[in-house]
Amino acid sequence: MALLLSVVTAVTTSATSLNASSFDAALAATPLFVAFVSPHCGFCHALKPTWDELSERLVGNVRAATVDATVEAELAARFGV
């Protein structure tokens, strides 16, 4: 599964894991920078430290988050993943 990054309009020190029930509330609270990932994706695992660092740097501006696209298939499809 390919990694797709989506910038969507909706602060924390590490990337937040979101699911279908938490996504819309997070989106309403602050701007989100979302990585739709797969637990079987080596690139996704390699990206995690950088994604967490990004989250720290963006505190107060944008929230970095991840969505497991293999579990949240409907949410991923909503954004064309």
KAURSUL-V349212 format. One record per helix or strand of 3 or more residues. SS is the DSSP state (A for helix, B for strand). FROM is the first residue (numbers start at 0). TO is the last residue. Records with the same first field share a line. If there is no record, write none. Layout:
SS=FROM-TO, FROM-TO
This chain:
B=3-7, 15-17, 31-36, 62-67
A=19-28, 41-56, 72-77
